[in-house]
Amino acid sequence: MKQERSAEEFQRMPVWKAVLKNALPAMVAMLMVLIYNLADTFFIGQTHDAYQVAAVSLATPVFLLFMAVGTLFGIGGTSVISRAMGEGRKEYAKRVCSFCMWACVFVGVVLSVLFLIFME
């Protein structure tokens, strides 16, 4: 019931408002990652150990690579899901959502294993 009401509200909502409602959480998440990285660098910088600061600087691109893969499936999947919902193909949208979620998990595990193997 609640899901149907939410879909109806989303269909009547102006496009700019719908985009903002979906994009705002992603922007907040990226901002939080930036703040987290700044805080890490600041507090680790207080130790006056250049190796620890370098470690944070080297780990950040790896973390951003994981985020990029998640964003790839998130934004691409959302586009396909929204088009399918607009066409009334709810089952297809559910399958796409499931694929995107499990693909993120699979790619995340594969990347983790590759990074662990080639860490040296």
Secondary structure, 3 states (H helix, E strand, C coil): CHHHHHHHHHHHCCHHHHHHHHHHHHHHHHHHHHHHHHHHHHHHHCCCCHHHHHHHHHHHHHHHHHHHHHHHHHHHHHHHHHHHHHCCCHHHHHHHHHHHHHHHHHHHHHHHHHHHHCCC
